[in-house]
């Protein structure tokens, strides 16, 4: 309980610390205290463990009746108190939708997740496998998922093996002498004659540099750097690297690298707009972009995905319905867009015209 940060309000601070008078606890447990809703939820989680039976009972009843619409944002908040997250995760009556939010929240303690894994649904397993950073820090979570208690799909098993291979077994594989002989030829190959040739080429490239844009040089340098990386290094770079590096990595053949780019805290909406126009990325990348509620609030992204021939047809058909009449008319005449999407655009225009004609 000490981990719940003490707020500025002394009344709330006293309740969270368990130092408030009994009558005040009962009032708070019944939800009649004039405090913010998020503060009230934290207080109720504390009071449901109080030593007074009446306080516990009232807090439990109030927690049960707390609107889900107000619980969701708090459970999704990366700054949410671990005790609050643990309380809901430990509740047998916690709805699957709330459990998914808890699994996705990076603030949910590993100890809490350990208690949840045995009852994971398939979608909750998928969410866990997306958070590679947490699994690398707590490899036992991966072992619990793969323990045999859960029914895993072939794709999930493949992903578990991929994470183990690239992240959890890599350090052990680097130690044996068997690995070193393979690398030994490198210094010989990079003996005096070859390096100058490579460097000569490298210095020859920047020579016409002033005529080209700075971004081109950055992309060239990033490409050279990435070509030497393994999948684990690429995933790390996707999370922490530059805009130019992400632009290259989003086209990588590894799904893990692609997902790491889209999960990167440095990824901007402008970059996503650019990705949504790319015809060189995989369908999976465009599917993830289209599945994000936040990104789908951006009209440019919706428009670009609708026009991108790499976007899965079902997704593109749905996105076309969001376009303005002006963009729909342009789409109908765009020969680069599939006939199916153009017909859909034409039907939408005709339907809108008919409805406006009735008015």
N, C-alpha and C positions, 0 to 999 in steps of 0.2 A: 503494500500500500504506500510505502514511502516513495515509490517511483512516480506516483501521480503528482505532477507538478503543482505546487501550492499556488492558487490564484491570488490576485490582488484583493479580492473581496474577503475580509476576515471571517465572515459568516460561513462562506463556502470552505475556506481553509480549515476552520474548526471542525466542520462536518467530515471533511476528507481525512483529517488527522484523528478522528474518533473522539475529539475533545469537546463536542457540543453537548449541551444539556439534553436530557431524554426527550422533553417535550418538543424541542427543536428538531431532534432526529425524527420523531414521529410525524411532525408537520412536513419535513422534507421527504420522508418515505411515502407520504400520501400525495406528494406532488403539488402542495399548496404554497410552497416557498417561492417568493418572487426572485428567481434566478434564471439565467439563460438556460435554454433547453439542453445544450451540450453539457453545461455544468451539472444540471439536474441528473443527467444520465450517469455521469461519473460518480455523483453522490449516491445514487441508488445502487450502483455496483458495489460501493463500499458498505452501504447500510445493509445490504442483503447478507453480509457476513458478520453483522453486529452481534454482540453478546446478548442483547435483549430480544427475546422471542417475538414480541409484538412489533418491534422495529423491523426485524427480519421479514416477518409475514407481510407487513404493509409495503415494504420496499419490493418484495417479490411480486405482489399483486400489481404494483404500479409499473414495474419493469415489464411484466407480461402485457400490459395494456399500452405500452409506449409505442407510438406510431412508427411503423417500419421506415416510412419516408424520412424520418428524422434520425433513425438509427444508422441507415445505410451510409450517409456521408461521414459519420464519425468512424465507422468501422473501416472505411476506405482511406481515412486520413493517415498518411505516413507518420504523423506526429501523435497519433492516438496513444493513450496510456496503455502499456502492455496488460495491465490488470483488466481493463475494459475489454480488450480483445480476447483475453483468456476466458473471461466470464462467459461471453457469448459462444466462444468455441467449445466450451465445456458443457453448455446447455444442451441436453438431449433433444429438446424441442426446437432448437435453432433451425430455421428453414434453410434448404439447400442454397437458395440465392444469397443468403447472408454468409453461409459457410464459404461460398466461392469468393465473396469479397474478402473474407478473412484470409483465405489461402493466397489470394493475389496481393494482399497488403504486405510490403517488405518489413513492416514493423511488428508483424505477428511473431512472437518468440518461437524459436525452434522447438523448445520444450512443449509449447502449446500444440504445434503441428504434429509432434510425435504422438500425441494423444488422439489426434484426429484421423491419422492416415488409415487406420484399420477400417474405417467406415467411409472412405473416399468414394465418390462417384467417378466415372470415367472423365468427366469434364474437370473435376477437381484435380485429378492426376495430371491432366494436360496443363492446368495452371501451375502446378508445382514444377513440372518439367521445364516450364518457360523461364523460371527464375534460376538460371545457372549459377549466379553468384552465391545464392543461399545454399544450393546443393554442394557447391565446391567447399564452402565453409563448414557444412554439416553433412558429410558424405553418408552418415548413418541414415539420414532421411531417405536417400536413394535406396539404401539396403532395405529399409522398411517397406518402401513402395514395391520393391522387387522380391519381397519375402515369400510370396506365394499366397498371401491372404486375399490379394486383389486379383480380379480378372483383368489382365492387361491386353490391349490390342497389339498386333504385330508392330504397328507404327510406334506405339509407346515403348515397347521392348527395344526397338531399334534405337530410339532416342536415348534410352537409359544406357545402352551399350556405347553409343556415340559419346555421351558425356563422360562415361568412365574411361573410355579410350583416350579422349583428347585432354581431359583435365585431371582425372584421378590416377591414371596409370602412367602418365607421361613422366613425372618425376622419377618413379621407380625404374622406368625403362632407360633413363638417361645414365643411370649409375653403372650398369654392367659394362664390362670391357668389350662385350660384343658390339656395342653401339659405336664405340670409339674407332675401331678399325674402318668402319664405313666412312667416318668423317676424316680419317687420317689422310686420304688422298687429296682432300681439299687444299691444304697448304702447298702440296706439291703442284697441284693444278694452278694454284694462284702464285706460283713462283715468279721471279722477276719478269720473264718475258711477257706472260699474258696480262698482268695488271696494267703495265704501261699502255698496252693496246686498248684495254677497256677504258682507262682514264683518258686516253687520247680521244676516244669517241665521245666520252662524257664532256670533255672540254670543247670538242667540236660542236656539240649540240647547243650549248649556251651562246656560242658565237653569234648566230643569227637572232639570239634572244631578244634584243631590244625591239625587234619588229613584232614579236609575239606578245600576247597578253600575259601578265604575271600568273594568272590562274593556270595557264597551260604548263608553265614551268612547275608549279606546285603539283599539278596532276601527274606530270612526268616523274617527279621525284617520289611522290606517294606510290605510284605504280611500281617503280623500281623497288621500293621498300617492301611493299606488300607481297611481291612475287617471291620473296625469300622467307615468308612467314608460313607457319603451320596454322591449322584451324584454331587452336587455342589462342595463339597470338592475335589472329585476326579478330576473334570475338572480343578480346580485351581492347584492341584498337578501335573496333566498332563502337564500343561503349565510351571510350575516352578520347578518341582521335579528333582530327579536324574535319571540316566540312568536305574538303577535297577527298580525304581518305574515306569518308562515309559514302561519297558519290561512287567510288570504285567498289567498295565492299558490298554495297547493296546489290551489285550484279554478280557477286561471288556464287559459285555453284553450291556451296554449303548452306543449307536451310538455317543452321544455327547462326551462321555469320549474318545472314539476311535479317533474322529476327533480332539479333543483337543491335544492328543498326537502328531498327524501328523501335527498340526499347531504350536506346541511348538517351540519357537526360539532356544531352547537348543538341539533340535533333530539333530543328526549328520547323515551324509550319511552312516557311518558304521552301525548305528542303523537301518537305512532303509534297508540296505543289509540283516541284520538279520531278520527283519520283513518280507521281501519278501520271505524268506525261511520257515517261520512258517506255519505249517498246523493247528495250534490251533487258528488262527485269523479268523475273518469273511471274507466273500467274499467282503463285502463293503470296508474293510481296504485295501485289495489287489487291488480293483478297483480304489481307491483314489491314491494309490501309482503309479499304471499304468497310471493314468491320469495326472501325473505331468511331464511336459516337462523336467524340471531340473533333476529329478531322473531317467528319461528314457535315459538320456545321459550316465548313468553308466551301463556298459555292464553286470557287476555282478548282478545288480538288474533285468535287462531284462532277463538274463539267469535263475535266481532263480524263477522269476514269471512264466516263460515258463514251468518250470519243476514242479512247485507247483500244486498238484492236486486240491487245493482249489481255484486257479485262475479261474475266469469264462472262459469257453471254447473259446468264441469269442476273448477275450483279449489274451489268451495264443496262439491261432492260429496266430494272428498277430505278436506276439513277436517272435515266432519260426522263422519267416522270417529274423530276425536280427542276428540269431546265426551263428557262424562260421561253416565251414564244419566239423571240428574236433568235436565240441560240438553236431552237428546234428547227427553224426554217433554214439556218445555215447548215445544220446537221443533215437535213434531208437532201441537200445538194452536194454533200461531201462524199466523193467517190472513195476516199480512203477509209471510210467507215463501212462496216458490213451492211449488207442489204437488209438483214433482219432488224438491225438497230434503226436504220433509216425508215423502214416501214413503220416501226413502233413510233418513231418521232412524228411521222405523218399522221398516224391514227390519233395521237395525243392532240396535235394541232386541230384536227377535224372535230374531235370531241369537245375541245375548249371553245371552238367557234360555234358549235351547235348550242352549247350551254349558254354562251353569251347572247346568242340569237334569241333564246327563249325569254331573256330579260328585256 
